[in-house]
């Protein structure tokens, strides 16, 4: 899904902070970054689903990746923002928000700048990571946003029929008409 930037072989990544650590997502997966605003809670959702926001009349689920990764909840501050990303549900694009303590920078990384993630020592399952990039003295964990925000996992996280229906309705409202019936049919 990624394409090359002007410099051969390099890709751009947005880095951001969660629980004091730096993470990165391919810039090609990011639609926009918005200021943190009111999130509407949806009852009985998994603790890592903060709720939904109204983004230009579209319902967008917001995920707290820190909680999903087993870290302390993201503290809301003046620097807190929501990164709007695009992932896929059954081959169709879907938009979700990711809370971040702060956005750091956009970096250009060549394939040689990215190392494989270690087999141990991270808070994440290895399938969430594309690799690690050295940024100064620290590393940024490069996230596979499709692996982190799988819509199937969102649907599986629903603990009751009502939760499932509420999640399907939220996700389906974003899909084109042809795909909407398929999702709602299950």
N, C-alpha and C positions, 0 to 999 in steps of 0.2 A: 504494500500500500504506500510505502515511502518512495519518493523520487529524489534524485540527486540535486544538490544545490549547485550554485554557480561554480564552486570549487569541486573538482572531480572527486567523487567518493565520499564527500562530507555530507552530514545531515545535521539539521538544527534541532535542538532540544530545549524545552523550557524547564528550568530548574525551580523548585519550590521547596519550602520547609514544612515538615510534619514532625511534631514532637522533638524539635531540635535537630533533626537529620535532614539531609538534602536528598531529594528525589528528582527524577527527570521524566518527561513525557515528550515523545516526538511532536514537534511543532505542527506537523501535518495532521495530527489527531485533535488539535485544539481549535475550537471555533472562536472562542473569545474568553476574556477574563473580566469578571464583573465584581464590583464592590459587594462585600457581604451585606445582605439585606434580610428582611424578614423571611424566615422559612416556616411554612405551614406544616406542623407535625401531623403525621398520619398514625392514628392509634394502632398499637399492637404490631408494629413493624420491628424488624431486627434493630438492635441498638446502633448499628453502623449506618442505617438509613435515617438521615436527619429529618427528612420530610420532602416537601416539594416547593418549588418557587414558580412564580408566574414570569415567564420570559417572553415578552412580546406576545401575550395571549396563548402561550404554549405551556403545558404542565411539564416541568423538568424535575425529575428526582435528584436529590442531593445526597451524596455519600460522604461520610467522614472516614477517609481511608485510615486515619490513625486508629480509630476504634476497630475497623475491619482487620487491621494488622496486629491487634492486641496491645496497642499503645494507649496512653492516656488520651482522653477526648480533646479535640482541637479547641483551644481557648479562643474565644472571640475577642479580637483587639482591633485597633485602627488599621493594622496591616492585613488582617484576615480578609480573604477573598474567595470567590468561587470560580474555579476553572471549568469552563464549559467544554466538554469533550464529546467526540463522536465515536461510538462503538457500533457493533452490529448485533442484531437480533434476527436469527434465522435468515441471514443474508441481507437484511434491510438495515439501513443506518438508523441509529437511535441516539438521542442527545441526553447526556447526564451531566450533573454538576459534581465537582470534587472540591471539598473544602481544603484550603491551604492556610497555614499560619501566615505565610508571606510568599510572594513570588520573588525569586532571586535574579535570574538572568537568562538570556538566550545564549546558548553556546553552540559552536560548530564543532562536531566531532567526526573524525575519520574512523573507519572501521578499526584501525590499529589503536585508537584511543580508548576503545571499549574492551574491557576484560570480562571473561566469563565470571558469573557470580560464584562465590564459594559454596561448597556443598553443605556448610554449616555456618552458624554464627549470625544469621540474619533473622529478623522477626517475620520474614515473609516466606511463603512457600516458594520454592525455586521456579515454579511455572509462572509466577507473577513477574519475574525479572528477565529482562533481555540482556542485562549485563551491568557492569559498574564502570564509571568513568572517573578518572582522577581529575579533580579540580583543586589545584593548589595542594595543600597538605591532606585534604579530605577526599572522599569518594562520594559521588552521587549515584544512587541506585536508579537504574533506568528501568522504568516500569513497562510491562506489556499491558497496555490499558484494556485490551480485549480479555486477557487472562484475569485481570483484577475485577473488571466490571461486567462479568458475564450476566446477561439477562436471564439465562437459565438458572443461575445461582440466585438471582433476585426472586424469581418465581418459586424456587425450591425453598427459600427462606421463609416463605409465608407459612404460618403455623396453623391457620384455619382456612376453611372455605371462604370466609369473608375476606381474610387477608389476601388470599389468592385472587379473588375477584377484584379487589381494590388495586392490587399491583398490576394485574392484566389490563384493567381499565386505564391506569395511568400510562403504562407502556404502549398500549394499543392506540391511545389518543395521538401518539406521535407518528404512527406509521401511515404510509399511503393506504388508501381505501382497499386496494386489492390484498394487501398483506394483513390488514386489520382483522378480517374475518377468520383468517388462518390462525392468528394468535389467540383470538377469543375462543376459537373452537378447541384450542389446546394442543 
